[in-house]
């Protein structure tokens, strides 16, 4: 008697079941992806903060060794009226205190940083100068001097007023400036209430070479941080000025639009400008310090972090400063001896 073999039907996903599974996976990915991105940005933000702390240690070690803080530039008027300039900016001056002594020693500070003799030293990206949140880390390519890397941390160099020029004038009230070598003892406002550095963006659009700004040319009369940018500085439309897209892209430079920031506007202030006023955020520098000033600039502290910027204070602490900080308080943090009653 033959036995009949009964086979169970094979189980399989129906098409509708497969589509449901795919939909569930898609929903899970959509839910998890923002969390992953936030975790990655939190890690980048932490590293960004730690790098700024390292820069703070280097600045303090420089001051302890040299007896003063590094000048942002050295520009001297000679007997014949010409200018002698030591081109190396403050980022370059603190290299020995960042374990980059070999790079510093190979730089001839009496030559332009773009001189052929200096190219082997300056034509590279210095990772510590770039925040991991910066999306544009590629070095800038210049037809004259090759490649050079950018910065995401600017030195505090004034409010609007940066430098009087080689003919003399009042000093900026900030920690750093042209021909200025302050000591920590000069910070009578308190080290914890004085800015040393703050975040900036690489490849920041900016305007320069405007000559004297039409309404901002007196260090004792500058616009309040609540003013309308275009009303007080029509030069934001770049008419009669040079408009470029590469501020803070050259770490060895000495000008404020490459190595500094000012407290003219609070962090992440939206300042549209450029040709046709079509660029969302631009910086403004009346004249480059190395060609003689006087210099008035609005170089805003900006970052890619939501809600604010990391800032380094004179006591070595790094704090996250809100975009919504009162502009007058921000200004007071930018002076070393302004006598303001401010605490942050």
Secondary structure, DSSP 8 states (H G I E B T S, - for coil): --------------HHHHHHHHHHHHHHHHHHHHHHHHHHHHHHHHHHHHHHHHHHHHHHHHHHHHSS---SBEEEE-TTS-EEEE---HHHHTGGGGT-HHHHHT--TTS-TTSGGGHHHHSS--GGGS-TT-S--S-EEETTTEEE---SEEEE--SSEEE--TT-----SSS-BBTB---GGG-TT-GGGSEEEEE--TTEEEEE---S-SS--BTTB---TTS-HHHH-GGGG-TTSEEEEEET--TT--SHHHHEE-SSS-TT----BSGGG-BS--EEESS-GGGT--EEEE-----SSTTEEEEEETTS-EEEEETTS-HHHHHHHT-SS-------
